[in-house]
Amino acid sequence: MSVVVPVFRPGPSFDDLIASLDRQTLGTSAFEVLLCDDGSGEPTGARLAAIARDRPHVRVLSLEHSGWPGMPRNHGVDAARGTYVQFVDQDDYLFDGALEKLCDYADQHSSDVIVGKEVGIGRRLPSRIFSHDVPDAVLGTDPLLEMLTPHKMFRTSFLRANGIRFPEGKVRLEDHLFVMQAYFAASTISILASEPCYAWVKEPGSASSSRIDPDTYFPHLETVLDLVEAHTEPGKLRDRLLRHWFRGKILKRLSGRQMVRYPDDYRDRLLDVVTPLVQEKFGPGVDAGLGFPHRIRAALLRAGRRDDLLGLARFEAETACRAVVTEARWSRGGGLHLTLRVTLTRDGHDAFVFETSRSEVTPSAPTDDGGSDSAHQDAAAKSVGAADAGSTPTRSKKITRLISLPVSTTEGLPDNLLVAGRELRNDRVDLFLRDGETGAERHIGGRHPRNLDAARVAIDPLKVFGPSDESRGGALTVKVRRAGWTFETPLVATPAVLARAGRSPLLAGRSCALVATDDGGVELRREWPGGRVKDFAGRTARRLRALLRKH
């Protein structure tokens, strides 16, 4: 195993990376570390030499300054002696067993590319890609595009045989180019999700956190899109892959507060660059898989409706979400049941106003989400049986349109652009706890609400917290999905409402309580380190109850 680290004048956090490499469970005879110095000069040179002096498995490659990590990584691959190459950035670190587990997993599955579980430190990361291990992942089916960082392990001979290299010099999205080349060439791509491997640390001032220059950024994006087109045929797979960049690199930048905060001249320059790119690269098949808000945004962008694009962004930025606990109670089974009143308002009025009508369609016509509705099909079948010979049967379909968006006119836009049936069925309210000590966030409950005025959410403390979980609880936040839009807000309540919940029962394990903070927020506080007996008793009682129910 060769660990390749591009280095340029690292800060104090570099010591955390070196310490994590020292702690690896894989013996130092089985891996090497290549510190690829991108012309840092002193005192970095002396610092790297000191690190290598006491570690025979560490080598320092002193390189000319390139100003970007691509060239140092390429030199690392060229110099690597290991069967595999693992790329690590200088501000990040590895979990203690990462190298051993990654090597074992790759050996077991003959993997060319291994995506080890990444954990965000100070940043949120996509979660679907790491929901479970996938020994043989399929591009376009498994969520491989969620993580296109270079923080992966690659078979060294595979990279060399296929000539897969990072572009050198200051190239934006160089990691996307490298990883996508590997994805297309690989025989086996494996996802190791069951073990944390890589800690991706958010550092201020990183390239990804700065505002892009449209004139230089989007030509690099177009190079990535060209790569995808070169390796796919027109159709669903290509559309599915291209959709990732359309959503994340273009439409997201035209959304909400980000769009509203742009200076006028920057916004115009951004739209001048992306509009022709969208018209050339992203067809109707790409739009079809977008969420409701982005489908609207894409249509406005293609139509050149810049004022409406900004109006849509203002609508998103000015919509206020609020979630209030109106009832809290414990069940005898150990669950904490909350009723929430969720409001989404703009200028003091409901932000989302819908108009429902009915339309007569033939039985074979698709529903608004592109699929079939069994209830409508049954009704259509009955109408066919009742119809006179030679007549054309019809059925009535409910159409729900969003009518509160600040769009000047729908003329020139797709007919069903504002139809929101599918998205409304996916409305959801989810509750999250942010740990008061670690800051880590965990999902603790959620459901599809019938009514946002009385959304019911259940929390099971014994499922949220494991037997050895040291969390003392933390603040609660609510994420609301409404018609495809997502909003986040602190959960609030009055002390009187929370007090009516009473004490947590035996089957809840360690004592838990909802507490209103001085600013009106809600915290779930949990007994720790005490309460071990309660926790054991609660878990034992539940197991016994489950056994009794079976018999």
N, C-alpha and C positions, 0 to 999 in steps of 0.2 A: 504493500500500500504506500502510495506517495501522496502526502498532503501538500498542496500547492497554495501558497499564500502570497498574493501580490501586496507589496509593502511600499508605502510612501509616507515618510515622516509620521509614524504612528503616535497616537496619544497614550494616555495612561491605560486605556482599556485594552491595549495590546498585551499587557501583562496578564489579563484574564484569559486571553486566548492561549498564551504559552502555558499558563497553569492548567488549563483544561487539557492540553496535549500531554502534559506531564502526568495527568491523572488517568489517561486512557488504560483500559483493562487489556488492550492488545499490547503485547510486549514490544519494547523498543527495537528488538531484533527483527520484528515483522513489519515495521513501517518507518518511513523517513519523512522529514519535514523539509520542504524547500521554501525558504524565505526569499522571494524574488523582489529584490530592492530596485525600484524604478528611479534610480538616480537621486536618492534622498540627500546624499552628502552627509556631513557630520552635524549633530552627534548621532544620527541614526545608524551610521555605519558601525560605530563603536558599540552601540547598544546591541545590534544584531550579532556582532562578533562575540560579545560577552555571552549571549544566549547560546550560541553554537559551541563555545569553548568547553562547556561542561556537559554537552549533549552530543555524543558521537553520531547520533542519527539525524542531526540537524545540519543542513547545508545552506549557505548564503550565496545567492547568485547576484552579483553586482552588475547592474545593467545601466545603459544610457537612459536618460529621462525621456519618457514618451508622453506623460501626462494623463494616461488612461490605463485601466487594468488589463486590457486585452493583450498587449505585448508581453508583460511579465508572466501572465498565465500561459501563453504559448511557449515561452522559454522554460517554464516549469514542466510542461508536458514533454518537451524535447529532452529534458534532463532526467525525467522520472525513471526510476529503476523498478518501481512496483508494478504488480499486475493491474492495479486499479489506481486511478487518480481521484482524489477528493479535493474540490476547490473550497477554500475558506477565505472570507474577507477579514481584514485586519481588525475590524471593530467587533467581530462576532466571536463565538466560541462553540466548542463541541461538548455534548454531554459525555459523561465519563465512559460509557460503554459503546459509544457511537461507532468507532472504527471496527471494533470486533464484530458487532452485530451486522453492520453493513457488509463486511467481507463475507461473513457466514451466509448471509441472505443471498448475496450475489453468487457465491459458489454453489449454493443449493439450487438456484434457478438458472444458472448460466446467463446471467444478465449482462447486457451491454451498458445499460443506464439504470441506475438505482436512485430513486427519489426517497431520501430519508426524511422522516417527519421533521418539519421545521416548527419552531416555537417562537412566536413574536415576543420580543422584550421591548415594551414601550410602543408597540404597533400591533394592529389587528391583522391576522392572516386568514385567508380562506380556510374553511374547515372541511369541505366536502372531500377534497383530495385525500385527507388523512382520516377518513371515517373507518377504514379497515385496510388490511394488507391486500395488495393486488400483485401476485407473482408475475402475471403476464398482462400488463395493461395495454389497452387498445386506444390509439390516438383517435379522437373523435367520439369515442364511447365513454371511456373513463376520463375523469376531470383533470387530465394532465396539464392543460393550459392554465389551470389556476395558479401554478407555481412555475414560472419560467426563469427564476433566478438560477445562477450558475452553481448554487450551493448543493451540488449533487456529486455522486460518485460515478465514474465512467471507466469502462475497461480500456486500459491504455492502448492495447493493440488495436482495438476497435477505432479509437480516435485517429491513430496513425494510418491505419489501412484505408480509411475513408477520407483522409485529408481534412478532418474537421478541426477548424481553428477559429479563434476569435479574430474579428477584424481589428487591425491595429490603428492607433491614433485615436482622436476624440470622436468616437462613434456612439451615438445614443442607441439604446436597445441592442447593444452588442451581445448581451446575454441571451436575448430572444433569438437572434440569428444563430448563435452557437447551439443553443438547446434544441431549436427546431431542426437544424441540420442533423443533430444526433437522433432526435425522435424519428425522423423520416428514414434514417439509415439503419436504425437498430433492429435486430432480430427479436430481442426481448427487453422490454422496459418493465421494471419492477418498482412497486411502491411499498416501502416499509413504514407503515403507519402505527404499528403497535408499540414502537419504542421511540422516545424523543431522541433525536440525533443532533440537530443543528439549532443553535440559538441565534436568531436574526435580530440584532440590536438596532434600535432606532437612534441615530445620531443626528443632532442638529446640523444643518448646512450641507446635508448629503445631496448628491445630484438629483435624486428622486424627489426631494422635497422642495426644490427650487422651481420657479416658473420657467416654462420652456420657451425657447425662441422658435416660433412656428416655421420660419424660413429654413432653419437648419434641422429641426426635429423631424418634421413630417417626411422629408425625403428619405430619412433613415427608416421610418415606419413603412414607407412604400417599398423599400428593399425587402423587409420582412414579408410583406404581402406578396411581392413577386416570388419569393421563395415558396410560399404556400401554393401559389398558383402553378409553379413549375412542378410540384410534386403531387398535384391532385387534378382530377378531371372536374369539369363543371358539374354541379349537382349538390346533393345534401351535405356530403362530407366537407366539400370546400366551403359552402355557406356556413356550416357550423363552426369551422375553424376561423374564417374571416370575421365572424360575428364577435369573437373574443376581443379583437383589436378595435373593431368599430365601437363596441360598447365601452371598453375600458380606456382607450386612448383618444377617442374623439367625442363621443356623446357625453361621457362623464365630465369632460372639460367644458361642456356647454350647459351644465346643470346648476340649478340652485344658486347658492351664495357665491360659488366660485365664478360663475358666469357674470353675476351682478357686480362683483367687485372689480372686474377687469376695467382698466381705463378704456375709454371709448376707442382710442386709436389702436390699442392692443387687441381689443375685441374685433375690430374691423379687419385687422391684419390676420388674426387667427381664422376668421371666417373666409377671408380671401384665399387662404391656403387650403383649408379643409374642404370647402364646397366642391371644387373640381375633383379632388381626390375621392370624395364620397361618390360623386356621380360616375366616376370611372371604375371604382373597385368594388362597390357594394350594391348588389342588385336587390330586387324584391325578395328573393329567397333568404337573404341575410336578414332583412327586416322582420320576416315572418316569425322568427324565433326570439325577437326582442320582447322585453316587458312593455306594458302599456305606455308608461311615460316615455320610454326611448323610441317607441314606434311613432309617437306624436312628434317627438323632437326630430327624428330622422326625416319625416315627411316635410316639416317646416324648413329644415335645412336644405333639402333638395329643391323645394319650391322657392328658395331665396327669400323667405319671409323672416328677415332679420329682426324686425320689431316684434313680431310674434314670438320668436325664439327668446328674446329678452323678456317679454311679458310672461312666458311660461316659466322662465328661471325666477322671475320676481314672485310669481305665484308660489313656487316651491320654497323660496327663501322666506317669504312672509307668512307661510302657514305655520301656525303655532299648535303644538301638540301638548295636551295635558292629561294626566292619568291620576285619578283620585280614588282612594279606597273608600267605598261606601259601606262595606260590611266585611268583617273578618271573624272567622270562627274555626275552632278545632273540631275535627270529627273524632269519635271514639277510636277509629282505626289508625289515628296518628297523622292524618292529613290536615294541612292548614288551607282553608278555603277562603279565597278573597273574591269579592265582587268589586269590579273597577268601573268607574265612569270615565270613558275616554272621549275627549273632544278634539276635533281638528277645525280650527277657525282661522279666518283671515278677515281683517278689518271688523272683527266682532261678529262675523256671520259664519255659517257653515262653509268650510272651504270646498267640500265635495257635495255637489248637488247633482242628482241624477233625474232623468226623465225616462219613464218607461212607456213603451207603446207596443202594439202587436202588429205583426206583419204576416200576410198569407204567403206561404211558400209551398213548393211541391215536396212530397215526402223524401225525395232523394237529396234535397238541398242540405248542405252542411250547416251545422250550428255555428255560432259566431266564434267558437274556439277552434274551428277546423275539424272537430270530431263529430261523433254521432251521439244523439241523446236517445236512450232506450225508451224513455217515457213518451217522447214525441213520436218515435217509430211505432210504438204500440198504438198510439192514437191514430197515426196515419194508416196503419193496417186496418183499423176498424172503419175508418172513413172510406177506404177502398172497398171494403165489403158492402158498405151501405150505398156506395155510389151507383148511379145508373150506368149501364153499359155505354162505353164510349166517352164518358165524362172524365175530366182530369181532376183527381183528388188533390186536395190541399190540406194544409194544417196551419195552425196559428202558432207563431213563434214570438216569444217575448224579447224585445230589444231594449236594452238599458244603455242610455247615452249619458256621458258626463257633459253637463251644460254650463258648468261654472268656470271653465278655463277662459282666461282672457285672450281668446283668439279672435282676430278682427273679422274673419270670415272663413267658412269651410270650403268656399269655392276654390276649385283647383286642387283640393286634397282628396285622398282616397275616401270613398263613400262611407265605409264603416270604421273610419279612423278613431272616432270617439266612442265606439261601442265597447263596453267594459264588462261584459258578462263573465268571461273566464277569470278576469282579475278579481272581481268581487267575490267569486267563490273561493279565492285563495287568500282572502283577508285573514289576518292573524294578529293575535296579541301574545307577546312572549315576555317573560319576566327573567331578569338577570341579576345576579349578585356580584358586586365588585368587592373582593376581599379587602377588609380594612387594613391588613398588614402587608400583604404581598401585591395588592393591586390587580391580581388575576381575576378574570371574569369567568363566570360559569352560568350556564343556562339552568334555571331551577323550575320552570313551569311554563305552560303555554297551551293555547288552543285556538281553533277557528271560532270566533264569536258569532252568535246569531244577532246580537245587538250590542253595539259599542257603548250604549248607555248603561249596560249591565253585563259587562264581560266577566265571565267567571274563570278563575285560574286557581289550580290546586298545586300545593307544594308538599312534597313528601320528604321530610328531613332525613330519614334513614336512607333514601335513595340519592339525595343530593350530597350528603356527607357520608363517607365511608367510615368503618369502625376506627381507623387510625388517623382520620382526617383532623388536622390540628387547627382548622379554621375556626375563628371566633365569630364569623359572620361578617357582614358589611352592608353597604348601601344598596338599595334595590333600584333598578332602572327598568323601564318598559320600552320595548320596541314594538311599534305598531306598523303593520302592513295594511295599507288601504288602497285598493284599486291599482296595485303595483308600486305605489310610492311607499317608502319606508321612513318612519320618524322615530326618534329616540327622545325620551324625557325621563327625568327623575320621578319615581313614584312618590306621591304626597298623600298625607292623611292628617286628621286631627287626633290628638291623644285619646280623646273620648271614644272614637270609633275603634281604635286599636285595643283599648282597654277592655272592650266588650268581648274580645276573643278569649280572655282568661288564660289560664296556665296550659302549657302543652301537656298532653296525656302521656301515659306510660308508653304507648305504642309509637310515640314520636322519638323515643330514645332520650338523648341528652336534652336538658331543658332548653327550649328555644322561645324567643319572644320577639314580637314586633314592637319597635320603639320609634316614636316620632321625634325627630331632631329639632333643634331650635329654628331651623329654616323651613320646617314643614316637611322635610324629606322623611323617608321610612328606612329603617335599618332592621335587618333580621340578625338578632344577637343570639349566640349559641354558647352554651357552657363548655369550657375547656380550660385546663386539662381535667377538671373534675367531671363527674357524671358518667364515669366508665361503667359503673354498675347499672345505671339507668339505660345506657346504650345497649349493654349486653341483654338486659331484661327485655327491652323493647324488641330486639331482633329475635330473641328466643321465643317470645310470645307470638310474634308474627309467624314464625316457622311452625309452631304448634297449631296455630289457627289454620294455617294453610293445609296441614296434614289432616286436621279434623274435617275440613271442607271436602277433601278428597274421599273421605270415608263416610 
